[in-house]
């Protein structure tokens, strides 16, 4: 199977799309999703008004696209196999750090999604998909630990759901307000402690 080669035109289009999204999120952050105007987004992106419509039908289409991207990538935060050289606590801790940083990075998009979800069910569904993907990743990580005999033999799905809501809740708080890195570290440490107590027996080496 041949390697896909991206053309200059495709690369330029990708860069323009990324710039439009970035500037749209900046505008949402300043004006709010509902009050944001496409003309202002175009001005921020330094493109013609009509150029916006070559990539998105409207700001609603753009935000749904961003929500889908977040949901597809949220699971990458903690593929715990990649932390094999570390102890269990450290592996959990760095996984927590990554998801908190991911939410922080996407804080403007998440805020816009929550604002839009107040009046449109499709955006509420988009937020639900983000949570579902986080749940899927959490489940995979815990199942990996179980198969390796590293955590309790049976971890109920309700426990996994509770941990997911806990992680998601704290991550959302970080996304909602400006926080310094030390705050993220402290929260990750607390989340790690709770998750460790729930998942691992006392005799398991940290």
N, C-alpha and C positions, 0 to 999 in steps of 0.2 A: 504494500500500500504506500503510495507516494506521499511525500510531505507537502502539506498545503502551503502555498506561497502567497502571501498577501501583496497585492499591487499597491503602487503609490496612491492611486485614487482611493482604494479601500482604506488604506492607512489614514489618509487625510479625512475621509468621512468618519472614521472611528474617533479621530481626535476632535473633530467638530462636534460629534454627538456627545462626547465626554465633556467638552467645554460647555455645551448648552445645559447639560444636566447639572454640572458644577455651579454654573451661574444661576440656574433656576432654584437650586437649593439655597444659595446665598440670598436670593430674593424672597423665597419662602420664609427664611429665617428672619429677615428684616420686616417684611410686610405681612407675613402670614400667608398660608396657602390660598385662602379665599380671595384676599385682596391683591395678590400678586398678579401683575399684568404681563402678557406675553411681550408687549412692546418694551417693557422694562427689562425683561430677561434677555431679549435680543440686544438691547443696548449694553447690558453688562457683558454679554458674550462678544460684543463688537461684530455682530453679524446683521445682515438685512432682516427685516421683519418677516419676509417671505421664506427666508432660509430655515427658520424654526419649523415651518410646516413641511419641509422636505424630510424632516426626521420624526416629528410627532404631530398628531392630529390636533392636540391641544395640551394644556398643562395637566389635565386629568390623565391623559394617555401617558405623559411623561412620568407622572408620579406612580402610576400603576407599574410601569416598566421598572422604575427604581425599586419599588417594593418587591417585585419578582426577583430582581438581582440580589437583593438583601437576603431573601428567603433561600435562594439557591446557594449562597455563599456562607450563611451563618453557621452551617455545620462544620466548616473548616477550622473553627476556633480551637478544637481540642481533639485532634486525632491522636489519642494518647499513646499509640504504638511508637510515635516519633520521639517520645520521651523515655525510651527504654533504658537509657544509661542512668536515669535518675531514680530515686526512691519513690514509693507510691505517693507520699504526701506532696513531694515536689512535682510529680507528674500532674496530680490534681490541681495544685496551685497554679502552675503555668497554663493549664487549660482554662482555669477561671480567669486569669489575667487576659488571655487572648479574647475571650468572649466579651469581657468588660470593655476592652479596648475597641473591639469591633462595634459595639453599641455606641461608644463615645464617638468614634469616627463617623458613624452614620446618624448622629443625633439630630441633625437638621431634617433629614429624610424621615426619621421616625416621628419627629414632632409633627411634620406635615401630614404623615399618614394618620396619626391619631386625630388631628384636627379634621381631616377629610372624612374619617370614619364616623364622626359624630352625626353626619348627615347622609352618608352613602355606604350602603352595605358592602359594596365591592371592596372598599378600602378596609372595612372591618375584616373581610375575608382575607385580604392581603396580610394583615397583621396576624391573623390566625395561622396562615401558612408559615410565617416566620417562626412562630412558636412551635408548630408541628415539626419543622425541620430541626429546631433546637432539641426537641424531644427525641427525634430519630437519632441524632448524633449522641445524645446522652445515653440512650438505650444501647447503641452500638458499643460505646466505650465500656459501659457496665457489663454487657454480655461478653466483651473481650476479657475483662477481668475475671468473670465467672468461669469462662472456658479455661483460663490459665490457672484456675484455682487460687486466685489472689484475693478474692473477696467472698462474702457469704455465699453459700451454695444456692440460695434462692433469694432473689431481690424482686419483690412484688412490683408490678407495673405501676401501682398507685404510689409507691415510694419514688420510682423514677419520675413520675409526673410531678410529685411534690417538689423534688429537687429541681426539676426543670422550671417550675413556677418560681421557686426561690431565686434561682440564678437569673431568670428573665426579669423578675421584679427588681432586684438590685441593679441589674444592668440598665434597666429603663430609668431608674433614679439617677444613675450616672449620666445617662443621655440627656436627661431633663435639665440638668444644672451644671454650671462650670465646676469642674473638680480638678484638683492637682493629682499628679501621678501617685503621690503617697496615699491619697484616699483610695485609689483603685487597689493599691497593694494591700491596704488594711482590710478592705471589703473582701478581696480575693482570699486573704488569710482566714477570715471568719467563715466564708463559704466553704473553704477547704476543710476546716475543722469539723463543720457540721456534716459534710458529705463523707468525710473519713469515718466519723463515728457511726454513721448510718450503714456504710457499705462494708467496712472491714472489721474482722474480729480483733480482739485485743492482742492475740498472739501473732498477728501478721506483722512482719517487719515493715516499718515506715520507710 
